Amino acid sequence: MKFALYFGNRGFFPERLIASARRETVEALAALGIESLCQPEELTRYGAVETAAEGRRYAAFLREHAGEYDGVLLVLPNFGDENGASEALRDCGTPIYILAYPDELDKMDFNSRRDAFCGKLSIMDVFGQFGIRYTVWAPHTLHPASEEFGRQMVRFSAVCRIVKGMKRFRIGAVGARPTAFKTIRFDENALQKYGITTEVFDNSDLLLRVRALRDDAPEVTAKAELFSGYTDFSQVPREKLLALAKLSCALDRLIAEYELDALGLRCWLDLEQTLQISPCVVLSELNDRGFPAACELDVGNAVTMYALHLASCEPAACLDWNNNYEDDPDRCVLFHCGPVPQRLMLERGRVIDHPMFAKSLGAGCAFGCNVGRIRPMHFTFASSTTVDGRLRYYTGEGEFTCDTLPAEFFGCGGVARIPGLQQGLLRIGRNGYRHHVGVTPGSWSTVLDEAFGTYLGYDKTEL
């Protein structure tokens, strides 16, 4: 990450505090692995902005460096001029984080008092009048040398990644919605209003791409070798492994050709009927390498999976809200047939003939289900849907526990403990959300709320 640093000032406050703030902020960011883009000190008086004219000078500085920074830190070593800040940052094009230095009780004389506490409120007020979006978190004042500042920069970096990645992105809808699955309907026009372009492909296009690939093509044999090392294929016939490899290669080509950032795939029943494979493990491997891929053509959850991945820099998975766990109101089983990335699994998976399709279509027609268990971890979950032309979402956090599932429980699942689960499920159902949910490791719900609500304009459903 790289942040542009803005320093605010008001003329009669102690200007000597600006130089120390520049040094302290740059050093604190560098310790976190974050680069700084600082205006030259000679650009304005004291290297800070204190008038509207100086604000316009700083705005010109940002235009010269457009595309070089991911976010802006508005730093208030003391009370900063709100008019200069508005002129400087109204068109910066990235998230803005406001940092106000704290006062110290033994330094409250006129030559040392900062009053950034008050100045921050003034800037927030005028930014609201100008429609400038910004990020603030408690506490109201914070020193860059504090541990809390480091934690907030980790969160703000994630906000910047989400906003940068999701202002404009492409999502693939590969195949028609399964007729029976009205649960995953979505509105392309609504998504487009939020900068999300949907590229739609018929499954016949995918099948033609698969059939154009030879079993001995170098990319196919390389993919088959990769799959064999990725998870346990010992029960899979060679021809099925090659079919899965060709499907993966075809999707790779589609992703590259249309520059997709995520996708939803129609995963049944035609792939089982035509290629005699189930694509679960193909989606698992895509997710494991950081490309969000939802099954059952669930484009809505692919959107939030992309956000979850951008936040955590780890894989995301699409899971079903699937089973109760005994009579514990705060526990449930989250599961799917096998698209869970290996990095989220407790142990190496095992690819089998998908038992659901083996039952309905006959044995041997659906190798690709990757069986295993989700590893214990704290996780963030999220889902989105389109209603009346608006993009809505919910998010929350929980914990995958060490509780066991029966050995005969097929697919990849885990026991999740989520406080307030029962009320949450009622609201999920009543507000028209999918039976699916995206998950990723870590604590990111605050980040998603900030990116979605403050900067991208999504509507939140409270659980």
Summary of the structure (lengths in Angstrom):
residues: 463
radius of gyration: 25.3
end to end distance: 32.0
largest distance: 83.8
contacts: 1654
relative contact order: 0.10
helix: 41%
strand: 23%
